[in-house]
Amino acid sequence: MMKIGIDAMGGDFAPAEAVKGAYLAQLAHPEWKLVLFGKAAEIEAVCTAENLQSPGWEVVDCPQIVEMSEHPVRALASKPDSSIMTGFRHLAEGRIDAWLSAGNTGAMLVGSLQSVKAVEGILRPCLTSVLPRMNNNPGLLLDVGANADCKPEHIQQFAVLGSLFYSAVYGVSSPKVGLLNLGEEEEKGSILTRAAHGLLKNTAGIRFEGNVEGRDIFSDAFDVVVCDGFTGNVIIKVCEGMYYRLAKRGIQDEYLDKFNFKHYGGSAILGVNAPVIVGHGISKADTFVKMIEMAAAQVQNKLVEKIRESLAGFGSTHATA
């Protein structure tokens, strides 16, 4: 039976929203085993207040919490019995198959590298985000913040990781990959993007369609868009800010609503040896359901195993990255 670990203490509305989301997911998918990590008394209090009858999940009592504002490395070192660190230990020991939290993003990144480690051959694990589109599945953007400074080889690996993730989660066998750039022509762009373009067009196993300009990232022309983490993070925060400002003005539109992160769950940390999902700090119950479903899709489709197979050729460069 697949086991998915949930940090019940992560997020601005913890533990209530995490517990309610886990409850809804467990009822919808009784074939999964959900494991909640956090202060058992507080989890039980939520169940009592919300009249949630235990659907068969497991609770691991964790007396410590990593707060959103804490320094990731110091917090993980000083709080070994926190919900985040305990979850990562269970993940590393194979006691759960996937791990997710809407808590401290830095702690989740550092914890994943300290516990389950990067896949052999991976230069830099990365973060993903959706790109809402008018039709079909959403697009995928990566990296969106884990790596502000990148080399061409990093972006090359992001393309491989993104293609494999897109196939596993959205069922598209050969997703179209684009390199974010300031022009469609191959010779356009910075030193980084020109070098990355040369690598991507010769990378086996991906369907590279060339450069994509910013105005086209929401089109159906590309399924996966790759860029450095600085650029990707700016893009998603601009989108988030625009969405909230338009929504606050009362503008209602079916496409605009697709920019609400709650529809997609969290951001996958790709390139580590187990499925790890980071959620938005303001996630509510329905978003936790989406996060759990995303984690399950990665486990069911053996995403990490496929990444290991595809990235085997990068192993010789791992030690010098």
N, C-alpha and C positions, 0 to 999 in steps of 0.2 A: 504494500500500500504506500502510495506517495505521501510524504510528510512535508508540509510547508510551515516554516516558522514565521511568526508575526511578532514584531516588537509592539506590545500593547502600550508601552509608555512613550512611544515616539510620536511627535506631532503636537500642534498647538491645542488640540482637543482630546488629548490622551487622558485616561485610557478609554473614555466613553466611545468615541467614534471608531477606534481600532477594534474594540470588542464587538460593537454592533455590526461592523463590516465583516468581521470574522464569523459572526453568528449567521449572517445572511449567506455568506459564501459556503459555510458548512452545511446549511440546510439545502442549498441548491446542488451541492456536490458531496453527498454522503460517502462517495467512494474515496475521497481524499481525507487524510488525517491532518487537522490543523493543530499546531502547537503554539500556544500563546506564552510569551516571555514578559514578565513584569511582576509588580507587586500583587501577590495573589489576593490579598484582602481587598485591594482597590478593584481588581477585576471582578471579584465576587460581588462587591457593592454595586457595580454597574449592572451586573446580571440581575440582582435583586430589584434595583430601581426600575429597570426596563422590562422586568418580568421575562427574562430570557432563560428558558430551560436549557441546561447544558446539552448541546447536540452531540456530545461524544468527543469533544476536543480535549487536549491535554494542556495543563497549565504548569509552567516552570516558574517557581517563585524566585524573583530577583530583587534583592533589597536596595540596589543602587540604580540611579538613572543618569545618563549622559544628557545634560541640558543642551538646548540648541545653541547657546552662546559660548559654550566651552571650547577650548582649544582641543582639536581632535586627538593629537598624540598624547598630550598630558592627561586628558580625560580618560582615555583607554588604559593608560598605565596606572593611574591612581584609582580607577574603579573597575577592578577585575570582575566584580560580581554585578556589574550593570546588565541591564537587559540586552544591550547591543553586544557586549563582549561575551555574555553567556550564549547568546544566539550564534555568534560566530564559532564558539567552541563546539557547539552541537553540529554546526555545518561542517567544520573541519573533520570531526570524528565520524561523519556519515550518519548521525542520528536524526538529521533532517535533510531534505533534498534541495531546499531553496530557502532563502532568508530575505525578509523585507522589513523596511522601517520607513516611517515618515519623519524620523528624527534627524539628528545632526548629520548632514551630508558628508562633511569631512571625515567624521568618525566612521561612517559606512565605507568610504573609499579606503581610508587607512586600515580599517579592520579587515576588509576583504583581502588586502595585500599581505597583511600580517598573518592571517589565518589560513585561507585556502590558497593564497599565492596567485601570481599570474600564470596563465597557461605557458608552457615552455614555448619559446619563440616569440611571445608577445613583447613588444617594446614598451608600449604604454596602454593600459586599460583605458577605456573611454566611457563617456555617458551619452545616452541617446535621448531624443525628444521627437515627438510627432510633428508633422507638417500637415495641418488640415487641408483637405482637397474637396473639390465640389463633388467628385464621383469616386466610387470604389473605396479601397482602403486608404487610410491616411498615409502620407509620405513619412520618411524617417530622416532625421538630421543628426549627424554626429561628426565630431565631438561637440558637446555643448557646455564644457566647463572644466573637465578634468585636466586638460592639457592646454594651457594658454600659449605656450611656445612649442611649436612642432617642427619636425623634420619631414621631408617628403616621404620617407619610409613609414612614418607614423600614419600619415594620411592614407598611404597605400593599404596599411593594415586596417584602418577604419573602414575602408571600402569592403574588404573581405568580411570583417566582422558584421558590418551593416547588412550585407547581402545574405549572410547566413541567418542572422536574426530575423530579417524580413521574411525569408522563406519559412522559418520555423513558426513565427507568430501569425503571419497573414496568409500563408499557404501559396505564395507566388514562387514558382520554381526558378525563375531567372529574372530577378528584379533589375530594373534599369538604374544604373549608377551615374550620378553627375558630380562634377567637381565645382564647388561654388567659386565663381570668379567674376571679374568685372567686364568680361567679354566672352563671346562664344568661340572666338578664334583661338587656336592652340597656342599661338605665340603671345597672347594677352596675359596680363597679370603680374604678380610679384615673382621674385626669384623662387619662393616656395611653391607657388601654384604652377609655375611653368615646369619645375622639376617634378612635381607630383603628377602632373599630366603625363609626362614621359613615362613614369613608372606605371600609372594606371592603365594606359592603353596597351601595355605589354604584360598585364597581370592575368594569369590564368584563373579561370573559375569565377570571374565576374563579368557582367555585361556592361562595360563602360561605354557610355553614350556621349562623353565629352564634357565641356564646360557648361555650367548653368548660371545664368545671371540671377541676381536677387529677385527680380520681378517674376521669375518663372518657377520659383521653388514651390509654389502652391499649385502648380499645374500638374497634369497627368503625364507630362513628358518624362518625369523621373520619379522613381520610387524611393531611392536612397540618395541623399545629398551629403557629401563629405566636406569638412573644412577644419581649420584649427579650432581649439576650444574657446579661444578668446572671441573669435567671430561668431561661432555658434551660440555662445552664451548671450552676446549682445542681441542676436536675432530673436531668441526665444523671449528675452525680457522686453524687447520692443513690442513683440506680438502680445505678450501678457498685459503690458501697460495699455496698449491700444484697445484690447478687448474690454478691460475693466472700465475704461473711460467711456467707451461707447455704450456698454451695458448700463452704466450709471446714468447716462442720459436717456435711458428708456428705449434705446434702439433695439428692436427685435428683428432678427433675421435668422433663417435656418442655417446659413453658412457661417454667420458670425458666431452662433452658438457652438460650432465645432471647435472654436478656439478656447472653450472652457476645458481646462485640464482634467476635470472630473470624469470626462468620458473615456480617458485613456489609461488611468492609473499612474504608474510611476515611470522613472527613468531606469533602464537596465544598465548595470555596470558590466560592460562586455570586455572579455579578455581574462577573466579570473576563472578559477577551477570549479565554480559552482554558480548557479543562478542567484544573483543578488539584485534586489530592486530597491530604489530609493524613491520615496513619495514626497510630494509637496507638503510642507509643514502645515498647511491649512486643510489637509485632506479630511473629508467626511466619510461616513460609512460606505456610500456607494463607490467612492474612489478606492477604498481599501478592497472592495470586491474585485474591481478591475485589476488592482495590483496582484491580488492572489491568483486571478485567472491568467495574468501575464506570466507569473512565475510557473504556474502549472504547465502552460504551453511550452515553456523552455525545457522543463523536465521531460514531458511526454515526447517531445520531438528530439530529445537528446542533443540539444544545441551545443553544450560544452564539448561533447565528444566530437561533433562535427567541426567545431573550431580547432580542436587539437589536431585533427586529421589535416585540415586545410592549412594550418599555420606551421606544420612540421618543418617546412623549408626555411622558416625564419629563425630556427633554433640557434644557429651559429652566431647571430647578432645579438641575442638576448643579453648576454653578459656585459656587452660594451655600451648598451643604450644609456 
